[in-house]
């Protein structure tokens, strides 16, 4: 997935703990084995009685000391609870294994990748690194990350399942997209702060006091877009800013709220069923979108006019001068009681809880669905759970050079994802867990969209805009939303940009450095696995990766029309 798109239009995503295993805890296979000293013993039987020598006792060599460095954008001074949760897990592990210590390295996301680039070049990158998808995809393909395939297919001493991978919600199937996203067909991160079986949304925080002041029932939140517009109008008519908006991230978020309620499975019409059925429908989805965009098949679909008109109408309820409001400033409108609604991700929940305090009464409601009463093309439901693992902690490939360190790191990650530790963690961090059976903290239950309405899949929505030039399309969007350019001009300009970006991507994948290289590398890896008598499950996984890569190449070769 191109970095440009993700950095421009990222719908942010972010999840671990308890005292574990007392005396019956399985010994970590990672600790340096203790070596008994050679026992002194007589080599010849004495002929005369002698004083009995004291019994020699076996002595143990001191366990090797390890310090594992963990880098994250969550630090000790962060307003959220993620660092505290990670620290708790590390402390719990050290309590079980005193020879293993942890050092946390904090780096804000601003400059995070730049620091990593420098560290990898200098050979000083930490053992464990928190990464977003666009980061680990790049580093994995450069051979800088440790392939966790074998570890995931092995037994974890901290999970009851046959394999470690089976302890994750949804099991191995949720890692299919992960494996197909890199040239090695590997798993290069351990998921955290997410759950692939839940539809986790980015809902609204709302000020109940301002709702009541505008004559609205604070206990009755809007269930569909028409009710939502009624609420927004009542707030605006009462002199209250309905929505706190900014000139950056909000443009993408607001477009997503509207756009991802249109065009379910829309691109499937352009492809044979073997590329759209079963898991391939999801795994191949973005390749299908790239090709359709590159071919100009998504320039002007029947639902675009409704989708974009609803988005523009929505903008009239944002504060005056929103185009000059920075992302960091918009929340102040909500926190100071000027705006009634603010969209917030669960990762910021604790931060806002602390800031709001007892200033006003507040609640949470999901983005209302757009149904047939608003547009005949609307889906009328929320996106289904992704059924795909998202992001988490990666491992520096250099750990493989030290087998004892490698074993310690893998053991810690398996401990990190144990049900007990994850249960403790989510309570501390107010987050979600990828591990089966870990409950959702009640405080953030409102971030999970209703199950009965969360069934939409493979929604093309506003993808023709998302794939536009990251330096250009936000400005075009502002011009459209503020009436400086009309609907047709906006559609035409962003479609032109996204078509060019998609052509570049498709042609790169069809070129000598694209899928051909990925297939060759994956086949070489398969040969290595077979030669080393790897587990059958690992070999089958690699074979499936190769099959998918070949099918994706076939699909592009068949359907792309330069």
Secondary structure, DSSP 8 states (H G I E B T S, - for coil): --HHHHHHS------------TTT----TTS-----------SS--SS-----------------EEEEEEES--TT-SSSHHHHHHHHHHHHHHH-TTEEEEEEE--STTHHHHHHHHHHHT---SEEEE-HHHHHHHHHTT-B---HHHHTS--TT-SSSSGGGGBTTGGGGGHHHHTTSTT-----EE-S--TTS-B---EEEEHHHHHHTT--TT----BHHHHHHHHHHHHHTT-EEE---SSHHHHHHHHHHHTTB-BTGGGGGS-GGGTSTHHHHHTHHHHHHHHHHTTTTSS-TTHHHHHHHHHHHHTTB-TTGGG--HHHHHHHHHTTSEEEEE--GGGHHHHHHHHTTSS-EEEE---B--TTT-TTB--SEE----S---EEEEBGGGGGSHHHHHHHHHHHHHHTSHHHHHHHHHHHT---SBTT----GGGGGGB--GGGEEE-SB-TTHHHHTS-TTTHHHHHHHHHTTSS-HHHHHHHHHHHHHHHHHHHHHHHHSTTTHHHHHHHHHHHHHHHHHTT--HHHHHHHHHHHHHHHHHHHHHHHH---
